Amino acid sequence: MSLPPIPIRKIIHVDMDAFFASVEQRDNPDLRGKPLAVGGSPSQRGVVAAASYEARKFGVHSAMPSRTAVQRCPHLILVRPRFDVYREVSDQIHEIFNRYTDLVEPLSLDEAYLDVTENKLGMPSATLIAKEIKEAIFQETRLTASAGVSINKFLAKTASGINKPDGLTLITPDKAEAFIEKLPIEDFYGIGKVTAQKMHSYGIYNGADLKKLSEVDLIKKFGKTGSYYFRIVRAYDDRPVVANRIPKSIGAEESFAEDLADRYSMVAALEELAETVERRLDSNGTGGRTVTLKVKYGDYQQVTRSKTLNESIKSSHEIMKVVTTLMSATEIEQRNVRLLGVQVSSLDCDRDEQEYVQLTIEFA
């Protein structure tokens, strides 16, 4: 099938290099050049939030239990996170982004998409803008960032990870499809280990292999996501950069140093989480109709239970009424609990649709 034409945009994806760890090494010279992880203590079931490049050589990475990280790298230095500092630095970085465009879509504290098709300085080259942004970040924060430049989000994000750290990679429109055809399937953004293994079982190892399958075949093998694969492998990604992106859900969770073993302590923890969710909903000016309870038992088994209401809610009292009902659908009173989470989704905030026009693009 032929795909409809889409606007060609100038998209930059900026990703800070080992952000949390790099901030710690910047602020403490004694940590520079050493394997470092930002995270909790192994004795308290801590998890690695970020790892320096020196630590990554030993197989240490984010989301890894701190205990495992220390086993892989016995001389690893563990540092407690300072999120207030990371947010402050993130604000500095976003201020730099906003010098060039208001179309900035943050993905986290340390990465964002920028649409510079039409930018504040009238610069014709997206690559030059990315270079200036990287230089400004380094001059003003003493930290390095990697950037990817291309015609859409998928290619820009893929490009930013090619030459890390401190990289700058351009994928031009005329080379987009050829680039994707050579890309290993594991390197496709949005394809995890499990999906990659499934694709291998079908003989799909790179973009060229994926491109051989029709959209119908891909849907049969991978469900609705098959349509996404069909488009992406043809460099077709029409998602716009959305400024001030509102999340699809708002929640909070907590992992406990010691398992909770009684209902009283669990309810107390859930009430605190519900209050946090209320504050976050309020700061986003929204409410939601679906409440989800997340429970991870002491043996690491995880379950979620959800309920969708007829009307939107936002107060912690209303959230807890639903959470209390959902608790009865779990084994929360028969088993120890190591993590609890509360989430509100089906939010009532609407995004304004943005219109885009076809433009002639100069990337180099």
Buried (B, 14 or more C-beta within 10 A) or exposed (E): EEEEEBBBBBBBBBBBBBBBBBBBBBEEEEBEEEBBBBBBEBEEBBBBBBBBBBBBEBEBBBEBBBBBBBBBBEEBBBBEBBEEEBEEBBEBBBEBBBEBBEBBBBBEBBBBBBBBBEBEEEBEBBBBBBBBBBEBBEEEBEBBBBBBBBBBBBBBBBBBBBEBBEBBBBBBBEEBBEBBBEBEBBBBEEBEEEBBEBBEEBEBBBBBBBBEBEBEEBBEBBEEBBBBBBBBBBBBBBEBBBBEBEEEEBBBBBBBEEBBEEEEBBBEBBBBBBBBBBEBBEEBEBBBBBBBBBBBBBEEEEEEBBBEBEEBBBBBEBBBBBBEEBBEEBEBEEBBBBBBBBBBBBBEEEEEEEEBEEEEBEBE
